[in-house]
Amino acid sequence: MEKIVSLQSKHQQCLVPKIFADDRSLLAVQSLRHGGVSMPPFDSLNLGLSSGDQQECVLRNREIFLCCA
């Protein structure tokens, strides 16, 4: 039995533990590092504002990620 469900939007793929997949009252999502706008060394889908990445990139990455979730 699979334990993870993969969700995909136009720009991003994320993983959801299957135990939470049908429960719309909570959101449990794991991001992957692909599909974002950050340049190296931040590797595409950087979600951390304190990482040294440009704030605009991080905020756009968060939008991309939340569209998948």
FIKOLKOL-924677 format. One record per atom (N, C-alpha, C): atom name; residue in one letter; z, x, y. Coordinates in nm, 3 decimals, decimal comma. Layout:
BEGIN
+------+------+---------+---------+---------+
| atom | rest |       Z |       X |       Y |
+------+------+---------+---------+---------+
|   CA |    A |       Z |       X |       Y |
...
+------+------+---------+---------+---------+
//
This chain:
BEGIN
+------+------+---------+---------+---------+
| atom | rest |       Z |       X |       Y |
+------+------+---------+---------+---------+
|    N |    M |   0,000 |   0,084 |  -0,117 |
|   CA |    M |   0,000 |   0,000 |   0,000 |
|    C |    M |   0,000 |   0,089 |   0,124 |
|    N |    E |  -0,087 |   0,058 |   0,219 |
|   CA |    E |  -0,094 |   0,135 |   0,343 |
|    C |    E |   0,026 |   0,107 |   0,431 |
|    N |    K |   0,077 |   0,212 |   0,495 |
|   CA |    K |   0,194 |   0,198 |   0,582 |
|    C |    K |   0,156 |   0,197 |   0,729 |
|    N |    I |   0,031 |   0,230 |   0,761 |
|   CA |    I |  -0,015 |   0,241 |   0,899 |
|    C |    I |  -0,141 |   0,157 |   0,917 |
|    N |    V |  -0,149 |   0,090 |   1,031 |
|   CA |    V |  -0,268 |   0,016 |   1,070 |
|    C |    V |  -0,330 |   0,090 |   1,187 |
|    N |    S |  -0,459 |   0,111 |   1,184 |
|   CA |    S |  -0,528 |   0,179 |   1,293 |
|    C |    S |  -0,589 |   0,075 |   1,386 |
|    N |    L |  -0,560 |   0,086 |   1,515 |
|   CA |    L |  -0,620 |   0,001 |   1,617 |
|    C |    L |  -0,715 |   0,086 |   1,699 |
|    N |    Q |  -0,824 |   0,028 |   1,743 |
|   CA |    Q |  -0,920 |   0,106 |   1,818 |
|    C |    Q |  -0,975 |   0,024 |   1,933 |
|    N |    S |  -0,980 |   0,086 |   2,050 |
|   CA |    S |  -1,045 |   0,025 |   2,166 |
|    C |    S |  -1,170 |   0,108 |   2,194 |
|    N |    K |  -1,235 |   0,081 |   2,304 |
|   CA |    K |  -1,358 |   0,153 |   2,339 |
|    C |    K |  -1,333 |   0,303 |   2,352 |
|    N |    H |  -1,218 |   0,343 |   2,407 |
|   CA |    H |  -1,192 |   0,483 |   2,436 |
|    C |    H |  -1,083 |   0,547 |   2,351 |
|    N |    Q |  -1,006 |   0,470 |   2,279 |
|   CA |    Q |  -0,884 |   0,524 |   2,219 |
|    C |    Q |  -0,857 |   0,461 |   2,083 |
|    N |    Q |  -0,796 |   0,539 |   1,998 |
|   CA |    Q |  -0,746 |   0,490 |   1,870 |
|    C |    Q |  -0,596 |   0,513 |   1,868 |
|    N |    C |  -0,521 |   0,418 |   1,817 |
|   CA |    C |  -0,377 |   0,435 |   1,803 |
|    C |    C |  -0,334 |   0,382 |   1,667 |
|    N |    L |  -0,213 |   0,418 |   1,627 |
|   CA |    L |  -0,160 |   0,381 |   1,497 |
|    C |    L |  -0,040 |   0,289 |   1,514 |
|    N |    V |  -0,030 |   0,189 |   1,427 |
|   CA |    V |   0,081 |   0,094 |   1,429 |
|    C |    V |   0,142 |   0,091 |   1,289 |
|    N |    P |   0,273 |   0,114 |   1,277 |
|   CA |    P |   0,336 |   0,098 |   1,146 |
|    C |    P |   0,312 |  -0,044 |   1,095 |
|    N |    K |   0,263 |  -0,057 |   0,973 |
|   CA |    K |   0,225 |  -0,188 |   0,919 |
|    C |    K |   0,340 |  -0,289 |   0,924 |
|    N |    I |   0,462 |  -0,244 |   0,910 |
|   CA |    I |   0,576 |  -0,334 |   0,912 |
|    C |    I |   0,586 |  -0,409 |   1,046 |
|    N |    F |   0,530 |  -0,351 |   1,153 |
|   CA |    F |   0,535 |  -0,413 |   1,286 |
|    C |    F |   0,404 |  -0,479 |   1,326 |
|    N |    A |   0,299 |  -0,464 |   1,249 |
|   CA |    A |   0,165 |  -0,505 |   1,289 |
|    C |    A |   0,153 |  -0,655 |   1,319 |
|    N |    D |   0,225 |  -0,739 |   1,249 |
|   CA |    D |   0,212 |  -0,884 |   1,268 |
|    C |    D |   0,318 |  -0,942 |   1,361 |
|    N |    D |   0,409 |  -0,861 |   1,408 |
|   CA |    D |   0,517 |  -0,909 |   1,495 |
|    C |    D |   0,476 |  -0,891 |   1,641 |
|    N |    R |   0,436 |  -1,000 |   1,705 |
|   CA |    R |   0,390 |  -0,995 |   1,844 |
|    C |    R |   0,505 |  -0,990 |   1,944 |
|    N |    S |   0,629 |  -0,996 |   1,896 |
|   CA |    S |   0,743 |  -0,991 |   1,988 |
|    C |    S |   0,784 |  -0,848 |   2,022 |
|    N |    L |   0,725 |  -0,750 |   1,952 |
|   CA |    L |   0,756 |  -0,611 |   1,984 |
|    C |    L |   0,632 |  -0,525 |   1,971 |
|    N |    L |   0,635 |  -0,413 |   2,040 |
|   CA |    L |   0,521 |  -0,322 |   2,040 |
|    C |    L |   0,567 |  -0,188 |   1,984 |
|    N |    A |   0,509 |  -0,147 |   1,873 |
|   CA |    A |   0,540 |  -0,017 |   1,812 |
|    C |    A |   0,407 |   0,052 |   1,787 |
|    N |    V |   0,375 |   0,151 |   1,869 |
|   CA |    V |   0,244 |   0,215 |   1,863 |
|    C |    V |   0,260 |   0,367 |   1,872 |
|    N |    Q |   0,180 |   0,438 |   1,795 |
|   CA |    Q |   0,177 |   0,584 |   1,800 |
|    C |    Q |   0,043 |   0,628 |   1,855 |
|    N |    S |   0,046 |   0,713 |   1,956 |
|   CA |    S |  -0,080 |   0,761 |   2,014 |
|    C |    S |  -0,133 |   0,880 |   1,936 |
|    N |    L |  -0,262 |   0,902 |   1,951 |
|   CA |    L |  -0,327 |   1,022 |   1,902 |
|    C |    L |  -0,367 |   1,103 |   2,026 |
|    N |    R |  -0,410 |   1,225 |   2,011 |
|   CA |    R |  -0,440 |   1,310 |   2,126 |
|    C |    R |  -0,585 |   1,297 |   2,172 |
|    N |    H |  -0,661 |   1,209 |   2,115 |
|   CA |    H |  -0,803 |   1,199 |   2,146 |
|    C |    H |  -0,830 |   1,082 |   2,240 |
|    N |    G |  -0,934 |   1,094 |   2,321 |
|   CA |    G |  -0,981 |   0,981 |   2,400 |
|    C |    G |  -0,933 |   0,975 |   2,543 |
|    N |    G |  -0,860 |   1,073 |   2,590 |
|   CA |    G |  -0,810 |   1,072 |   2,727 |
|    C |    G |  -0,900 |   1,151 |   2,821 |
|    N |    V |  -0,851 |   1,169 |   2,943 |
|   CA |    V |  -0,930 |   1,235 |   3,047 |
|    C |    V |  -0,875 |   1,372 |   3,088 |
|    N |    S |  -0,762 |   1,414 |   3,034 |
|   CA |    S |  -0,702 |   1,543 |   3,072 |
|    C |    S |  -0,785 |   1,659 |   3,019 |
|    N |    M |  -0,793 |   1,763 |   3,100 |
|   CA |    M |  -0,865 |   1,884 |   3,063 |
|    C |    M |  -0,769 |   1,980 |   2,993 |
|    N |    P |  -0,824 |   2,077 |   2,916 |
|   CA |    P |  -0,737 |   2,177 |   2,855 |
|    C |    P |  -0,654 |   2,248 |   2,962 |
|    N |    P |  -0,534 |   2,284 |   2,932 |
|   CA |    P |  -0,470 |   2,288 |   2,801 |
|    C |    P |  -0,398 |   2,160 |   2,764 |
|    N |    F |  -0,422 |   2,050 |   2,833 |
|   CA |    F |  -0,347 |   1,927 |   2,809 |
|    C |    F |  -0,410 |   1,838 |   2,703 |
|    N |    D |  -0,525 |   1,877 |   2,653 |
|   CA |    D |  -0,586 |   1,818 |   2,534 |
|    C |    D |  -0,608 |   1,668 |   2,538 |
|    N |    S |  -0,684 |   1,622 |   2,635 |
|   CA |    S |  -0,738 |   1,487 |   2,636 |
|    C |    S |  -0,638 |   1,377 |   2,669 |
|    N |    L |  -0,558 |   1,329 |   2,576 |
|   CA |    L |  -0,472 |   1,213 |   2,601 |
|    C |    L |  -0,327 |   1,257 |   2,625 |
|    N |    N |  -0,306 |   1,331 |   2,732 |
|   CA |    N |  -0,171 |   1,371 |   2,770 |
|    C |    N |  -0,103 |   1,255 |   2,841 |
|    N |    L |   0,016 |   1,217 |   2,796 |
|   CA |    L |   0,088 |   1,103 |   2,854 |
|    C |    L |   0,210 |   1,146 |   2,936 |
|    N |    G |   0,235 |   1,277 |   2,947 |
|   CA |    G |   0,357 |   1,325 |   3,012 |
|    C |    G |   0,338 |   1,368 |   3,156 |
|    N |    L |   0,406 |   1,302 |   3,248 |
|   CA |    L |   0,398 |   1,338 |   3,390 |
|    C |    L |   0,464 |   1,472 |   3,420 |
|    N |    S |   0,557 |   1,516 |   3,339 |
|   CA |    S |   0,627 |   1,643 |   3,366 |
|    C |    S |   0,562 |   1,762 |   3,295 |
|    N |    S |   0,442 |   1,745 |   3,244 |
|   CA |    S |   0,376 |   1,850 |   3,165 |
|    C |    S |   0,300 |   1,951 |   3,250 |
|    N |    G |   0,277 |   1,920 |   3,377 |
|   CA |    G |   0,196 |   2,007 |   3,461 |
|    C |    G |   0,053 |   1,957 |   3,476 |
|    N |    D |   0,017 |   1,854 |   3,403 |
|   CA |    D |  -0,115 |   1,792 |   3,414 |
|    C |    D |  -0,123 |   1,718 |   3,548 |
|    N |    Q |  -0,245 |   1,690 |   3,593 |
|   CA |    Q |  -0,264 |   1,614 |   3,717 |
|    C |    Q |  -0,214 |   1,471 |   3,698 |
|    N |    Q |  -0,140 |   1,422 |   3,796 |
|   CA |    Q |  -0,081 |   1,289 |   3,788 |
|    C |    Q |  -0,188 |   1,182 |   3,766 |
|    N |    E |  -0,302 |   1,194 |   3,834 |
|   CA |    E |  -0,410 |   1,096 |   3,819 |
|    C |    E |  -0,460 |   1,089 |   3,675 |
|    N |    C |  -0,469 |   1,204 |   3,611 |
|   CA |    C |  -0,515 |   1,208 |   3,471 |
|    C |    C |  -0,413 |   1,142 |   3,379 |
|    N |    V |  -0,286 |   1,173 |   3,399 |
|   CA |    V |  -0,182 |   1,116 |   3,314 |
|    C |    V |  -0,178 |   0,964 |   3,330 |
|    N |    L |  -0,186 |   0,916 |   3,452 |
|   CA |    L |  -0,182 |   0,771 |   3,475 |
|    C |    L |  -0,304 |   0,703 |   3,413 |
|    N |    R |  -0,421 |   0,764 |   3,423 |
|   CA |    R |  -0,541 |   0,708 |   3,360 |
|    C |    R |  -0,527 |   0,711 |   3,208 |
|    N |    N |  -0,472 |   0,818 |   3,153 |
|   CA |    N |  -0,450 |   0,826 |   3,009 |
|    C |    N |  -0,357 |   0,715 |   2,962 |
|    N |    R |  -0,255 |   0,687 |   3,040 |
|   CA |    R |  -0,162 |   0,578 |   3,003 |
|    C |    R |  -0,234 |   0,444 |   3,004 |
|    N |    E |  -0,322 |   0,422 |   3,100 |
|   CA |    E |  -0,402 |   0,298 |   3,103 |
|    C |    E |  -0,488 |   0,288 |   2,978 |
|    N |    I |  -0,553 |   0,396 |   2,943 |
|   CA |    I |  -0,639 |   0,399 |   2,824 |
|    C |    I |  -0,557 |   0,368 |   2,699 |
|    N |    F |  -0,442 |   0,432 |   2,686 |
|   CA |    F |  -0,356 |   0,411 |   2,570 |
|    C |    F |  -0,306 |   0,267 |   2,563 |
|    N |    L |  -0,262 |   0,212 |   2,675 |
|   CA |    L |  -0,210 |   0,075 |   2,675 |
|    C |    L |  -0,318 |  -0,028 |   2,646 |
|    N |    C |  -0,443 |   0,002 |   2,678 |
|   CA |    C |  -0,552 |  -0,090 |   2,643 |
|    C |    C |  -0,570 |  -0,098 |   2,492 |
|    N |    C |  -0,541 |   0,010 |   2,424 |
|   CA |    C |  -0,549 |   0,011 |   2,278 |
|    C |    C |  -0,434 |  -0,068 |   2,218 |
|    N |    A |  -0,315 |  -0,048 |   2,276 |
|   CA |    A |  -0,195 |  -0,113 |   2,223 |
|    C |    A |  -0,203 |  -0,261 |   2,246 |
+------+------+---------+---------+---------+
//
